[in-house]
Amino acid sequence: MNQFTIIVPVYNEQDNLTRVEQELLAYIQIASKKTSILFVNDGSKDDSQTMIEDICARNETFSFVSFKENRGLSAAIKAGFDAVETEYVGYIDSDLQTAPSDFNILLEKIGAYDLVTGVRANRKDSFVKNMSSKIANGIRRSFTHDGMDDTGCPLKVIKTDFAKRIPMFKGLHRFLPAMILLQNGTVLQIPVQHFPRLAGEAKFGVWNRLVGPLMDCFAYLWMKKKYINYEVAKKG
């Protein structure tokens, strides 16, 4: 029985999917927990869906969810959380700028924590992308006080029961550690490898990394104020 599901959001990544299949198949062979893969196709307009179906047809550990139209990364992650039935759920981008093998580093710590996230060491992005991400992380951290240096890192492992309780909204993928803390959960960040994008195009620009996250911070503050959290003491 599988213990761990990796969610792979996909939006117009036909040039990366063959490598995604190869890399994830290689990881499954060395995974510290029995692993399955879930593609979430976020309304791709290229041949991604056809490729995903072919990959799933020849690999029984792969499955997919396909959106009728593009709904954004947070929606894709939520759809994955909703579909997962394993004890643990992970997330990696289909551009493979992070290494699936590093999931084992995160899984090693997940027993003592409710979310373990990577921190991209020696980032291989452009100066503008690195600086905009650094500024955005600083802004978000000042609002959330979650202590996370790189919430945009697309390599995370979460206990599924915590993931399913996250009330997702557009842009909330940047606030996953903060939302675990709202549940009185525990979080940890660990350095992971980072690589340049080899194919396809980045889906986020400076606007998405700076102005969007600032607006999302106010949504998070509203969520934090209204968030309902309780523990049942007795039932009769």
N, C-alpha and C positions, 0 to 999 in steps of 0.2 A: 504494500500500500504506500502511495506517495505521501511524503511529509511536507514537501516544499514545492510551491508553484511560482515560476518566474513569469511576470506579466511583461509583455513586449509591445508597447504602443507603436503603431505604424501609421505614418502619413506620408505617402509618396516616397517610399523607400525601396523601389524595385531594384535599384543598383546595389543595395546593401543586403538584400534578403538571402542570397545564396551564401554569403559569408556568415550571416546571422545563423542560418541553419547549421553550417559547419562548426562554428564556434560553440554553439549551445549543445550540439551533439557531443562534442569533445568534452564540454563541461560535465554533462550528465554522467560520463564515464568515470569522472574523478570526484563527483559531488559527495559531500560529507553526509547529505541526507537524500533519500530517494526523491528525484526531481521530475516535474513535468513543466511544460512550456505552454503559455496561453498568449497567442497573438490577439491584440485588440486593434482592428483596422478602423482608424478614425476617418472614414469616408474618403479614402485615397482616390485620386483621379487617374493614376497611372495603372500599371499592371500588377500592383502589389497584391490585390485580392486573389488573382489567379495564381500567383506564385505561392501565396499563403496556403491556398487550398491544395496545391500540389505537394507542398512540404508536409502538411498535415496528413495527406493521403498515404505518404510513404513512411511516416514516423508516428507510431501509435502514442508516443508520449507528448505529441504536439496537438493542440486544438486551437480554435479561434472563435472570436466574436467579431462581427462586422457591423459597423454603424451604417445607417441609411444615408447619412450626410455628415460632414465634418463638424464635430462638436468640441474639439479642443482636448489638450492633454489631460486636464483634470477629469473630464468626463470619461476619457479612455481608462484612466487609472481607477476611477470609481467602478466602471463596468467590470474591470478585472477583479476588484475587491468583492463585488457582488457575486461573481461567478465562482470564485475560489472556494474549495472545500477542504484544503489541506491545513495542517496546523500552522504553517508559516507561509508568508507570501513575500515575494521579492519583486523588484522592478528594475529594468535596465532599458536604456534607449536603444533603438534599432540602428543608430549610427555607430555603435560599438566603440565609442571613445573611452569606455571603461571595459575592463576585462571580466568576463563571466567567472573566471577562475577565482577572482577576489571575493565572490560570494562565500567561499569557504571561510575566509577571514571573518566576515560578518556573522556567519552562522555559528562560528566558534563562541561568540559572545552573546548570542540572542537569548540563551537560557536565562541569564541574569538580568536582561533588559527586555523592554517591550518593542523598541525600535532601535536598530543599529544602522547608521548611515555612513557612507563613504565620504571622505574629503579628498578632492582631487589634488594629488601631489604633483608638483612640476607640470602645471597645466600647459597643454600644447595648443592653446587657442591664441587668437590675435590679441594685440595689446588692448584694442578698444573693447573686445569682448571680455577680456580678463578684468579690466578696470571697471566696466559697467557692472559686471557681476559682483565685484568686490564692494562697490558702492551700494548696490541693491541689497547685498547681504548685511551690510552695516545698518542700513535703514530698517530692514526687517527685524534685525536683532534688537534694535533700540525699542521697537514696539512690542516684541514678543518676549524678550529676555529668555530665549530658549538656549542660549549659549552655543548655538550652532554656527560654524564658520562657512559652511557651503551647502545650504539646503537645496541648491540646484543640482547637486551631484546626482546623476541618474543611476545610482546603485544603492539600494536600500533593502533591508529585510525587516519585516514587521510580524508580530504575532497576529494571526488572522482575526482573532476575536476583537482585538483592538482596532485593526484596520476597518472591519465592518461597522464599527460604531462611529467612524469619522463622518461628520456631516459635510460632505463635499460641496464646494461651489467653485465656479470658474476662477482659476488662479490659485486654488488652495494647495496644489501640488508643491508649492514653495513653503507651505506651513505644516507639513506632515509631522515633524518633530513637535512643534508647538501644540498641535491637536492631540498628540499622544499625552503630552504633559497636562492638558486640560482634563484628561481622563485619570489623572494621578498616576500615569504610567512613567516609565523611566526610559531615557534615551542615551545613546552613546555614539560618538563619531570616531572613525578610524581612517587613517590615510590609505588611499587606494591608487592604483596606477591610472594614468590618463594618456590618451593617444590622440593624434590629429585625426580629423574626419577624412576618410579616404574616398568617399563617394556620396552623392546626394547633396542637398543643400540644407543649411541650418534653418530652423523654423522660427527662431526668435531673433529680433533685431534689438537695437538700443532702446527703442520705445518699450518693447516687451520686458526688458531687463531693468528699466529704471522707473518709468512713469506707471506702467502696469502694476508692478509690485508695491509702489507707494499707495496706489488706490486700494489694492488688496489688503494692505495693512489696516486700513480703516474698517474694511469688512471683517477682518479678523478681530479687531477690538470689539465690534458689535457682537460677533459670535461669542467671544469670551465672556462678555457681560451677560448674555442671554443663555449661555450653555447650561444644560441640565445634566447634573452628575449625581448619582446616588448609589448606595449599596444596600441591598436587602439584608436586614438583620435576622428576621424570622418570617416564616410562612406557615399558615395553618389551614 
